[in-house]
Amino acid sequence: MVSAPVRRRQAELAHRRGLSVRSACALMDVPRSTLGYEARMPAKDKLVIDAMRKLSAQFPRFGYRRIHVCLAREGHAMGWDRAHRLWSQAGLQVPRKRPRRRIASNRPRPLPAAGPNQVWAYDFVFNACANGQQLKCLTVIDEWTRESLAIDMQGSIRSKRVIEVLTRLVSLHGAPLHLRSTNV
């Protein structure tokens, strides 16, 4: 089923294309007296929609019900149904509430270092030369002593290279109890 304003526009279009007014109205099932009708509500609604947009920008978590109360305080008295119709017509929405990021309780928390050579942390640092060439640095530190155990710098560091650096460090300093990647 097509709404009356759409049928009225179709009858006007048929009339512009050469059909008589009487035939176009009969074809679209529209009374002839309504062809010249212009709705006055869009002009009235525009003021309210502008006020709604302003309030929803000011209070983004308010929905149409609370905006309706704010509009009533400003002097735009209307019913809930009209407020909802204008809210939908303007395309306004309350943004989805993003869930708070919580710390996973089932995942074990990393233990702090209690002595030297217990926890090593490795990370990748990216930089660029003056000529634009990318540099990647692999840094390994002892978390207790804050001693930098290794800094390996290359244009590209693959997993094989990371394993080589770590095995060299294990042979020099001994194996740590925990190895932590801060590159999460």
Disulfide bonds with the S-S distance in Angstrom:
none
